[in-house]
Each structure stands twice: as C-alpha cells, then as structure tokens.
Amino acid sequence: MKIKTILIDDEPLAVAELEHMLKNHESIEVTAVSHEAHDAIDKIKRLRPDLIFLDINMPGKTGFDLLSDLDEAPEVIFVTAYDQFAIKAFDVNALDYILKPVNPERLAEAINRTDKKINRGRAASEKLTIQKRIFTKDGEQCFFVPLSEIFLIESVGNYARIHFQDKKPLLHKSLNYLEERLPEEFFFRASRQQMFNVSFVKNIIPYFSSTLQVELQNGIKIDISQRQSVKFKDKMGI
C-alpha cells in the first residue's frame, strides 16, 4: 500500500524539486502540495495523509505551529535549510530531519525508515482471521497454532499464555496487543487478565452482581467482569 504524502514548503521550487526526487521511491504517493500553513492544515485534515514533508520557516506559521494546530498529526519528516531546529524536531517525534539542499541518499535513508515504521503500524492494526496460525515456543518445542484451536489466553505480565489442546506456551505479546489483532467475532476479553474463544463456550452462567461466568467445553470456568458482562450479553444476544 502506498504512503500518502503531502509536501509543505513556502518555496515552490523546493517543493517541485522534492516531488521530482520522490518519483524514484515507489512507496511514496504525493497526494497534495502546499505553500502555506493554513492551506496545509486544511489539506491534512481533509486528505489524512500518512506522511508530510514539512518546512520549518514559513510565513505566518512555522512548521511547529502547524503541527500544534492539528488534532491528529501524520508522520513528519522536516526539510529545512536550518540545522538549529534539529533537537526540537525530534522533541515532536519527527521521523527525520533533512537539510536543504536535499541529498538523494539522505532522502532514501529517511524514506526507508518511514517505510518500516508506517508498514509496521499498518501490520499491527490489521486483524487476523480465524484461519491464521501464530508461532509460539515452549522451551525447545515450537508450535504453529491455528487461532481456531486457542480456547483461552491469559495475561502474564508482558507475555500471554496461550491455551490450546493440552498445551500452555507463552507468547511474547501483551493481552492488549492480542485483543487488537485477534478477530473480535471469536475472541472476547473477559477481564484485564483473560480472553476466550466464544466457539468453545459450553454454558453461560449468571453470576453475582449481574456478572456472568462462562464454562468452556473442557470444563474451565471464566469470570467475566461486570463491565464486560454487559458487552458479552449484547454480543451473544442474551
């Protein structure tokens, strides 16, 4: 997937030169250019780019002022003729800081870093399907576990314990991370500590204080928190 990009610089020649150089990078799609901060803010809010190349010294508003006016900022690579802003640029979590005139090799380095970060973020946000398998290791044993065979996941600090068949290996992922990745039609977060596969539910039992308890096919019982019990009732239509 292309990285949607907006170029922002008050010098039209600088924008034209950078746009020409970016044509050598297939991952970058320049969706708009802007020579003025207010216009740039409007385009960022409307087009929602993944990345902006941003000059710092512009009339009216600086590049830093522009970023402060955004509710949600895309990734940023600063392109400027001045190096005294470098530290401040990284204070606002810029991906990179390139000095003018732009060196092609330096630009390629910045784009390579950008590709990795944006694609990593996209991968993390994509939901897995129930047909997918995940890799996990338990001592010397390695497993490719189909998601459809996992009936329970428990939080163990920064790890998650995966329950499938009679195995309980640890996965170096947090429960919060797995909740974002696993298909929500199958996996339900019972509490801060546990998540289960609804395909394995045998019984749903009313519990104290309007909470629920589920019994899995193997007899394991899981308490659902009060807040999550409301969501589970809605999910299951009960």
C-alpha positions in Angstrom: 0.0 0.0 0.0 1.3 3.4 -0.9 2.3 6.0 1.7 0.0 9.0 1.1 2.2 12.1 1.3 1.8 15.9 1.4 4.7 18.3 0.7 4.6 21.6 2.6 7.1 24.4 1.8 6.6 28.1 1.0 9.2 27.8 -1.8 7.5 26.4 -5.0 10.9 25.4 -6.4 11.8 23.4 -3.3 8.5 21.6 -3.5 8.9 20.8 -7.2 12.5 19.5 -6.7 11.4 17.3 -3.8 8.4 16.0 -5.7 10.7 15.1 -8.6 13.1 13.2 -6.3 10.2 11.3 -4.7 9.2 9.8 -8.0 12.2 7.5 -7.6 10.5 6.0 -4.5 7.6 3.7 -5.4 6.2 3.5 -1.9 5.5 7.3 -1.8 2.4 8.8 -3.4 2.3 12.6 -3.3 -1.4 13.4 -2.9 -1.0 17.2 -2.5 1.4 20.1 -2.1 1.0 23.3 -0.2 3.0 26.5 0.1 1.2 28.0 3.1 0.4 26.7 6.6 -3.4 27.4 6.7 -3.9 25.7 3.4 -1.7 22.8 4.5 -3.7 22.3 7.7 -6.9 22.1 5.6 -5.4 19.6 3.2 -4.0 17.4 6.1 -7.4 17.3 7.8 -9.2 16.6 4.5 -6.8 14.1 2.9 -5.5 12.4 6.0 -2.0 11.6 4.7 0.3 9.1 6.3 3.3 11.4 6.0 4.2 15.0 5.5 7.4 16.6 4.4 7.4 19.9 6.3 9.5 23.0 6.1 10.0 24.8 9.4 10.5 28.5 8.4 7.3 29.6 6.6 5.5 33.0 6.7 2.6 33.3 9.1 3.1 29.9 10.9 6.2 27.8 11.4 6.1 24.1 10.8 6.0 23.6 14.6 2.9 26.0 14.8 1.3 24.0 12.0 1.7 20.7 13.9 0.3 22.2 17.1 -2.9 23.2 15.3 -3.6 19.6 14.3 -5.7 17.3 16.4 -4.0 14.2 14.9 -0.7 14.6 13.2 0.7 12.3 10.5 4.3 11.1 10.5 6.6 14.1 9.8 9.9 14.5 8.0 11.3 18.0 8.4 13.1 19.5 5.3 14.8 22.8 6.1 17.8 24.9 5.4 18.5 25.5 9.1 20.0 22.9 11.5 19.3 24.7 14.7 15.8 23.2 14.9 17.0 19.6 14.9 16.6 18.9 18.6 13.2 20.5 18.7 12.2 18.5 15.6 12.8 15.2 17.4 11.1 16.5 20.5 7.9 16.4 18.5 8.7 12.9 17.4 9.6 13.7 13.8 10.7 10.7 11.8 13.6 12.5 10.4 15.2 15.9 9.8 16.8 16.6 6.3 18.8 19.7 5.5 18.5 21.5 2.2 19.7 21.1 -0.5 18.3 17.6 -0.2 20.8 14.8 -0.8 19.2 11.8 -2.7 21.0 9.3 -0.5 19.9 11.1 2.7 16.3 11.2 1.4 16.4 7.5 0.6 17.6 6.8 4.1 14.7 8.8 5.6 12.1 7.0 3.3 13.5 3.6 4.2 13.0 4.5 7.9 9.5 5.8 7.2 8.5 2.7 5.2 9.4 0.4 8.1 7.6 2.5 10.7 4.4 3.0 8.8 4.2 -0.6 7.5 4.8 -1.9 11.0 2.0 0.3 12.3 -0.3 -0.9 9.5 0.5 -4.6 10.2 -0.2 -4.1 13.9 -3.6 -2.6 13.2 -4.7 -5.4 10.8 -7.0 -8.0 12.2 -6.0 -11.7 11.8 -8.6 -14.2 10.5 -9.6 -17.3 12.4 -7.8 -19.4 9.8 -4.4 -17.8 10.6 -1.7 -19.5 12.6 0.6 -17.9 15.1 4.1 -19.0 16.1 4.9 -19.7 19.7 7.6 -21.5 21.6 7.6 -23.5 24.8 11.1 -24.5 25.8 12.6 -26.4 22.9 9.1 -27.1 21.4 7.9 -24.8 18.6 4.2 -24.5 17.6 2.3 -23.0 14.7 -1.0 -22.7 16.4 -4.2 -22.2 14.5 -6.3 -19.4 16.1 -9.3 -21.7 15.9 -7.7 -24.1 18.4 -7.0 -21.5 21.0 -9.7 -21.5 23.7 -8.1 -19.2 26.4 -5.5 -16.5 26.6 -4.2 -15.2 29.9 -2.1 -12.2 30.7 1.3 -12.9 32.3 3.0 -9.5 32.6 4.2 -8.5 29.2 3.5 -12.1 27.9 0.4 -14.0 27.2 -0.2 -17.7 28.0 -1.9 -19.4 25.1 -4.2 -22.4 25.9 -4.8 -24.9 23.1 -5.2 -28.7 23.3 -3.2 -29.6 26.4 -0.5 -27.0 25.8 0.1 -23.7 27.5 3.1 -21.9 25.9 3.9 -18.3 26.5 3.7 -15.7 23.7 5.9 -12.6 23.8 2.9 -10.3 23.3 0.6 -8.5 25.7 -3.1 -9.2 26.1 -3.8 -5.7 24.9 -1.9 -6.3 21.7 -3.6 -9.6 21.0 -7.0 -8.0 21.6 -6.2 -5.6 18.8 -5.1 -8.3 16.4 -7.4 -11.2 17.0 -10.8 -11.5 15.2 -13.4 -10.0 17.6 -16.2 -12.2 16.4 -14.3 -15.1 18.0 -12.2 -13.8 20.8 -13.8 -11.9 23.8 -12.0 -10.0 26.5 -13.5 -11.3 29.8 -11.3 -9.1 32.1 -8.0 -7.5 32.4 -6.4 -10.9 32.8 -8.3 -13.3 30.4 -9.7 -13.6 26.9 -11.5 -16.6 25.5 -12.7 -18.1 22.2 -16.5 -18.0 22.1 -16.6 -21.0 19.9 -15.6 -23.1 23.0 -18.3 -21.8 25.3 -20.5 -24.6 26.6 -22.6 -22.8 29.2 -23.2 -19.2 30.2 -23.9 -18.9 33.9 -25.5 -15.8 35.7 -23.1 -14.8 38.5 -23.1 -12.3 41.4 -23.7 -8.6 40.9 -25.1 -9.0 37.4 -21.9 -10.6 36.1 -21.6 -13.7 34.0 -19.4 -16.8 34.2 -18.8 -19.0 31.1 -17.9 -22.6 31.1 -15.8 -23.9 28.3 -16.2 -27.3 26.6 -13.2 -28.6 28.7 -14.8 -27.5 32.0 -12.7 -24.4 32.5 -14.8 -21.6 34.1 -14.1 -18.0 33.4 -15.5 -15.0 35.3 -16.5 -12.0 33.2 -16.1 -8.6 34.7 -19.2 -6.5 35.3 -18.5 -4.1 32.5 -17.6 -6.9 30.1 -20.6 -8.9 31.1 -22.8 -6.1 29.6 -20.9 -6.3 26.3 -21.0 -10.1 26.3 -24.8 -10.1 26.7 -25.1 -7.8 23.8 -22.7 -9.8 21.7 -24.5 -13.1 22.3 -28.0 -11.6 22.2 -28.9 -12.5 25.7 
